[in-house]
Amino acid sequence: MTAVQAVAALVFIGIMAYGLFGGADFGSGLWDLTAGDARRGGPMRSLIDHSIGPVWEANHVWLIFVLVFLWTGFPRAFGAIVTTLTVPLAAAAVGITLRGSSFAFRKVTGTLAEARIFGAVFALSSVITPFFLGTVAGAVASGRVPAAGQGDVWRSWTGPSSFLGGILAVGTCAYLAGVFLVSDAHRTAEVELVELLRRRVMRVGALTGIMAFGGIFVLRHDAPTLFDGLVGRGLVFIVASALGGVVSLYALWTRRFPWARLAAAAAVASVLAGWGAAQYPWILVDELSLTAGAGADATIRALLGVGIAAIIIVVPSLVWLYHLVDSPPSTAHHA
C-alpha cells in the first residue's frame, strides 16, 4: 500500500465512522419527529435525549477529520467538491448548526411552546442533513463533479444517484438509530416503548432494504462506473451488508437486541466499505484518481503520521466515552 492509498484509507475510515456514529445520531431525529405530541412522545424524546446527549458533539470529530484530511491530502478533489456542490454542502452545514443549537436549547426552554419549536427544528434538521450529505455522495459517485473547473451548482446534485443517496442516507440513519434506541429502551426496562419502537424500526429497515435493492438499477443507468465496481470487487461487501440487514431484522423480531445492534452496524459498515471498494481508484469518479489528486509527497507523509497519532490518541477516548454511555447508571457514576 502506498502512502497515498494509506491516507485515502484513513479518510474513508473517517467516513465510515461518521456514517455509523453520526448516522445513528442523526437518525434519532426521525423518531423524534414522529413521536407524537408532548404526552405521547415524552418517553421517546426522553430516551433520545439520554441516548445521544453525551455523544452528539463527539460524533462530529469524524466529520472534521474527513474534511481536514481531504482538504490537505487531496486539495484538487476538495476544491472541486466544495465549489460544485456548494448548495447541498451549505444546506448540510446549516442543518448541523440548527440541529445542535436546537437540541441544546430545547432542554432549557421556559415554556412548552418554545420546547416544541426547538424540538421541531431539531427533528427536521436531523432529517435534512443526512439527505443533503447523501446527495453529495451521489454526485461524486455518478461523475457529476468535474476535476477541472466548477460544475453545475444545481444539476450536479439533483440527478437520480444523488436523490437515491439522500433517501438511503435518511433511511439508513433512521434504521440504525432505531435499533440503538430499542436496545437502550430494553436495557432500561421500558417495555411499552420497546414494543412500539421495535415494530416501527422493522418496517423502516425493510423499506430501506427494498429501496437499496431497487437503487442498484438506478446506479446501473446513472452511475455505470460505480455499478461495475459494486458488482465486481465491491460485491462481497454488498452481500455482507444484505446479510447483516436480514440478521438485524430477525434479531429484532426475536427480541435479541444486542445482536440486532451489532448486525445493523455491520450492515451499514459493509455497504460503506462496498461503496469505497467500488469507487476505487477514483476520488472523483471518472474525473480524478487518487494518485492524480494527491498533494505533495511531504504533505502525504505528514498526514499519514498525524492520522496514526490521531488513532492512538483519539480513538481510545471515544471508545471509553461510548462505553460509559452504554454502562448501567451505577457503573457510569462510579467510573
N, C-alpha and C positions, 0 to 999 in steps of 0.2 A: 504494500500500500504506500503510495506516495504521500508527501506532506500535504499536497492539495486535497487528495482524497480523504486524508485524515481530518482536515479542517472541515471539509464538506460533511463528513460523517458526524462531527461534533455539532454542526448546525442542524443536521437532521435529527440527531438525538434530542436537541433542544425543542425542535418542532414536535416530536413525538411526546416529550414530557409535557409541553404546553397543551397538546391535544388531549392528553389523559387527565392531568390535574386541573388545568384551566377549563377543559371541556366539561368535566364534572361540576366545576364551579359555575360556569355559565348556564349549564343545563338546568340548574335549580330554579332559574328564573321562570321557565315554562311551568313548572309545578307551582310556583308562587302565583303566577298569572291565573292559573286555572283552579286555585284552591277554593274559591268561593268568597262569600262575604266575611266580615270580621269574625262572626261567631263560628261559622262552619270551617273557615280557613285558618282559624287561630292555631290549632295544633300543628298543621302543616307548616305554617310560617315560623312557628317556634322551633320546629325540627330543622328547618332550613337555616335559621339563624345559628342554631347550635352547631350544625354540621360544617358550615362554611365560614362562620365568623372568625375562627382563629387562623384560617389559611388563605383567605381570598386574596390578600395582598401579596403573600409569599408566592403564590402561583404565578404572578406576573414576572417573577425573576426569570422564568424561562423565555418569555417574550422579549425581554430586554437583552438577554443572552443571544438570542437568534438575530435580533436587529443589529447589535453591535458587531457580531462576527460576520454577518452578511455584508454589512457596510464596509468593514475593514478588509475582509478577506476576498470579497468578490464585488468590488466597487462598481464595475460596469453593470452587473446584474441589478445591484441595489438601485443605482441611478435610473435604470430603465423601468424598474418596477414602481418606484415612488413617483416618477413623472407620468407614466402611462396610467397607473391605477390610483391616481390621486383621489378620485371620488370615493371608491369603496374603502380605501385606507383611512381617509378623513372621517368617514361615517363610523368606521370601527373605533377610531380613536375617541370620537365624541361619545360613542356608546360606552366605552370603557370608563371614561371620566364620569359620565352621568350615573353609570351603574354603581361605581364606588362611592360617590358622594351621596346618592340617594339611599344606599344601603346603610351608610353611617347615620344619616340624618333621620331615617325612619325610627331609629331606636330612641331618639331624644326629643321627638316632637311633643308638643304640649296638648294637641287635640287629635281626635280620631280622623278628622278631615285631612289634616296635614299628613298624618301617617299614611292615609290612603293615596294621596298624591305621590309621596315619595315611594311608596310601595309599587304603584303603577309604573313609575319611571324606572325603578329597579328591574321590574319584571320585563317590561318592553325592551329596555336596553340590553338585557341578558339574552334576548332572542335575536335582536337586530345585529349585535356584534358578531356572533359566530356566523350569521348568514353572510355578512359582508366579507369576513375573513375567508369563508368558503368560496365566494366569488373570485377573490384574488387567486386562490389556489387553482380554480378552474381556468382562469385567464392564462396563467403561466403554463398549465398543463396542455392547453389547447393551442399553444403557439401564438397567442394574440399579443404578446409583449415583445416588440422588436428590440433587438440589441442596439441598433443604431437609430438614434433619434427618438422622439416621443410618439407613441402610438395614439390611436383614437381614444380620447378620455371617456367615451361612453360605450362605443361598440366593443371595446377591448374586454369589458367585464360583464356584458349583457348577453353573451352567447349561451347556447344550450349547456355547455360544460360548466360555465360559471353558475348558472341557476341550479344545476344539479349539485355542484359543490356546496352552494349555500344551503339548499334544502337538506342535503345529507348531513351537513355540519350541525344544523339545528336539531335534526332527529337523533343523531348520534350523541350529541351533548345531553339531550333530554333523557335518552335511554340510560346513558352512563350515570348521570346524576340520580335518576330514579332508582337504579339498582343500589347505589350507595345509600340513598335515603331510606329505602326499605330495610337495608341491613342495619342502619342506625336506629330506626324505629323498633326493629326486632330486639336489638341489644338493650333498649330502654323499656321493653315490655309494653309498647303502645300497640296493643293487639288490633284495635279497630282501624287505626291508621295503617298498620301493616297490610291488612287485608284490602283496604280501599286502594292503597297505592300500588300494591302488588299487581292487581288486575289491570290497572291503567298502564303501568310500566310494561307489562307483557304486550299490550296492544300497541304501544309506541314502538317497542322492539320489533314486533312482527312487521309493522308497517314500514319501518326504516329498512329492514332486511329486504322487503319486496321492492322498495324504491332503489336500493343499491343494486339489486339484480337487474332491474329494468334499466338502470343507468349504464350498464355495460353496452347496451345497444346505442345509447346516446353517444358514448365515447367512441364507438366504432366509426360513426359518421362525422363527429365533430372534432375528435382528438385522436386520429389514427395512430400517431406515434406512441402515445400513452397506451392506447388499446393494445397495440402489438407487444409492448412491454409487459402489460398485465397478463396477457395470455402466454407470455414467454417466461422470462426469469421471475416475474412477479406472481406467477400463478400459485406457487406453493404458499405464499403469504395470504393470497385471497382465499384459498381453500381453508387455511388455518383460521382466518377471520370468520368464515361462514360456520365452521365447526364450533368456534368459540361462541358465536351468537346463538347457535342451537343449544349448546350446553348451558349457556346462561339462562335461556328461556326455560329449559327443562328444570334447572335448579330453582328458578323462581316458582315454577308450577308445583314442585315437590317441597318447597319451603326450605331449601338448603341455601340459605342466604350468603354465607361466606363463599361458597363455591360459585354462586351467581356473580358475586363481585369480582372474583378472580377471573372467571371466564369472560365477563363483559370487558374488563380491562385488557385481557389478552386479545379479544376480538378487535378492539379499537387499535391497539398497538400493531396488530398484524396487518390491518388494512392500511395504516400509515406506512408501515415498512414495505408493503406491496407497491404503494404509490412511489416511494423513493426508489425501489428497485426498478420499477417500470420506467421511470423518468431518466435514470442514469444512462449515459454520462452527461445529459443536458442539465444546465442550471436554468436556462430559458429554453423550453422545448423548441426544437427546430431552428433556434436562433443563436444560442451561445452555449458552448460546452464548458464544463468545469475548468478544464485546463486553459482555454482561451480567456475565460472570465476572471481567472485568479489574479490577485495582486502580486506585488513584488515578492521574490523568494524570501527576503529578510522578514517581511511582514507575515508571510505564511508561517515561517518558523516560530516567530514570536507568538502568533496566535495559538499555535499548537501547544507551546509551553504554558500560555495563560489558560488555555482550555483544560489541560491536565491539572493545573493548580486549582482551578475552579471546581473540578470534580472532587478533588481531595478535600477542599475546604468547605464548599457549599453543600454538596450532596449529603454528607452525614448530618449536617444541621437540619436540612429539610426532612430527612428520614426520621430524625428524632422528633421534630415537630409533628409530623403525621402520626407517629407512634403515640405521642401524648394526647392527640385529638381522639384517637381510637381507643385509648385506655379507659377503663372504668373511672368514674369521678374520684373515688378514693385513691386510686393509683396515681392519676394525674396530679391530684393535690399533693400527695406525698412526694412525687418527683419534683 
